[in-house]
Every structure is written in structure tokens, then in C-alpha cells.
Amino acid sequence: MADLQHLHSAWDVDRHIVLEGEKLVLVRFSHYESPPQQQPAAGDDPNGGGLMPHFIATRRMDEVLAALAPKVRKYCVMYAVSTTEVPEFNMMYELGHDREPFALMLFFRNTHIRVDVGTGNNNKINFFMEAEDLLPIIDAAYRAGKSGRVTTSSEKKFTTAAVRR
């Protein structure tokens, strides 16, 4: 299983979004690229708080994306971007919040494809999901982009209660 290709500048990110042509571009933004250096505080919840759970969620999502990449390679390319290394998109896309381990965003022909997954935030996917849940979302976003739509919806809806688990 290959790692995701990392983009290291805003110019790189823009270039890949603009020049990809007929493929969907999935970008995973995160500022949890490497394990946290400090030890967790005594009050940190090992399951829901602190930095380590966000790092683990980002790693797990990267593994899912790397496993999906060969299955969708004909119509989707995937990249990883560190929001600490490339902070230019943080304000525009509301990235880098402490409550989000990562954000998946989808683009087609330089257009941001919004996906309704039932959480209320159609701009990005900021929670972990398995490959069998993400694949239909990628397919729906590609079909929306090909048909000129900027919004699509997922067959499966994720409630905020289910996302927290």
C-alpha cells in the first residue's frame, strides 16, 4: 500500500486542483502529520481529547485513502497537505481547528464539490469513515463534477452523534 502524495506549497495544491483535468481531486488537509511531542496531560482523555487521538484518526484516514487510491485511480487522485506547512488555505476553508483531526475536500475542474453527508457541514468531511463508506461519496462527487453540479449528497447519512463514536 503506497502512501499519499504530499503537497508542500499552496502553489502545488492549486496546480493539482486546476490542472488535473477530468479527474476528481481529493485533498486531505491536517495539522496532525506527525506524532505529538509532548506527553498527554493528566486530564487528557485518551479517547476524545488531546493531540494523540487526532494524530491516530489522521493516520487511519490516510490508510483508508491509500487503500482506496488504486480502486479509484481512473477518476480520482488523492493528496495530503499539512496545514502547518501550507497555512494559506486555513482561513478560506476553515481548516486547522482543534476539534477536527483532518478535513477531506473534493474538487473537480477547479470547482469545490460539496457533499451532504448529513452532518450539516457540506464543505468538508472531518471525521473518520471506513473505505466502504467513503467510496460511494467519492463516486457521487465525481458524477456531480462531471455533470457540472457543485453539490451532491451521500446515500448514507452520518449524524453528528454517530460521528462522535
N, C-alpha and C positions, 0 to 999 in steps of 0.2 A: 504494500500500500504506500503510495507516494504522498509526500507532504504537499500542502497547498503552496502555490507560488506566492511569495510575499512581495508586495509593492512598497517601495521605500520613499516615495515622494508624491506630492499632490499632482505633479505633472504626470507621473506614471499612472496614477489612478485615473485621472482624466483621459489620458491617452488610451488606456484599455477600455474605458467605458465608451468613448467616442468611436474608436476605430475597429471595434470588434465585428461590425457588420451585422450579419444575420444570426448572431448567437446572443443568447441571454447572458448577461454578466452578473454573477453573484459575488458580492463583496462582503467578507466577514470583517467588521471593524471591532477591535477590542483593545483595551489598555492593560489586559492581563496576559501578555505574551510570555512572560517568564514567571517562575515561582516567586512568591513574595519573600523578601529577605528577612523581614523581622519575624520574631516569634509571635504567635497569637497571644493577645492579652487574656487575662484570666476570665474576663467577662465575654469573650468572643464565643458565639455559638458555632460549634463545628459544622452544623448542618445548614445554617442560614446566614450567618454573619461573618465579618472578617474578609480577608483577601483570598485565602486559600480556596474556599468554595467557588469563587468567581473564576480563579485560575483553572480549577478542575472542570467547571462547566465549559469554559472556553476550549480546553484540551479535548473534552468529549465531543463537542460540536465539530471541532476540526477533524476528529477521527471519522465522524459521520460524513462530513463533506468529502474527505479524501476517499472514503468507500463509495460514495455516490458519483464522484467525478468520472470514473470510467463508464458508468451507465448512462450518463447524460452528455458525454463528450461531443456528440454530434450537434448539439444545440445549446449547450451551456458551458461557460468557462467560469472557474472559481478562483478567487484571490483572497488573500488575507492581508489586512492592513492594521498596523499598530497605531492607535490614536495618540500615543505619546510621541512616536516618531513622526507621524504625519497629522498634526493637530488642525490643519486647515479646514477639515470637514466637521469638526466638533460642534461648532455653532450652527452651521447650516442644517445638519441632520440631527441635532440634539444628541450627540454621542458623548461617551465618557462619563456618564452618571455612575455614582457609586452603587446604585441599585441594579444596574444592568451588567452582566458579565461580558456580553458581546451584543452586536447588532448585525443581523443579516439584512442586506439590502439588494434589491434586484433592479437591473437596468436593461433596456433594450433600445438600441439605436439612440443612445444618449438621452433616453427618457426613463425617469424613475417609475418603475411599475409598483404600484401599491397593492398589497394583498390583504384582504379582510380575512383574518383567522379567528375572529370572534373575541379578541381581547380589547378592542376599541382603538388600538394603535395600528393603523394600516400602513404606516410609513416603513416600519422595520419589524423584524422578528427578533425578539430579545430574550428568548427562553429556549432551553434545550428541548429538542424533539428527536425521535428516532428516525432512521432513514425512511422507513415505510410511511411516516407522516410527512416528511419533507419532500419526497419525490413528487407526489401529486401537486404540491404547492409550486414546485419548480416547473412542472408541466403546464399548470394553469397560467403562470406568469409568462411563460414562453408563448402560449397560444394567445394570450391577451396582447402581448407585444407585437406578434405577427399580424394580428387583426387591427392594430392601431389603437387599442384601448390602453388606458393608463391605470385602470383599476380592475382587479379581479377578486374572486373570493375562493376560499378553500372549501372543498367538500366537507372536510372535518373542521369543526369549530372547537377552539380551545378557550375555555373560560379562564378568568383570572384565578379562580380557586384551583383549577387543575394545573395551571402553570406554576403555582407556588409549591406544589407537591414535589 
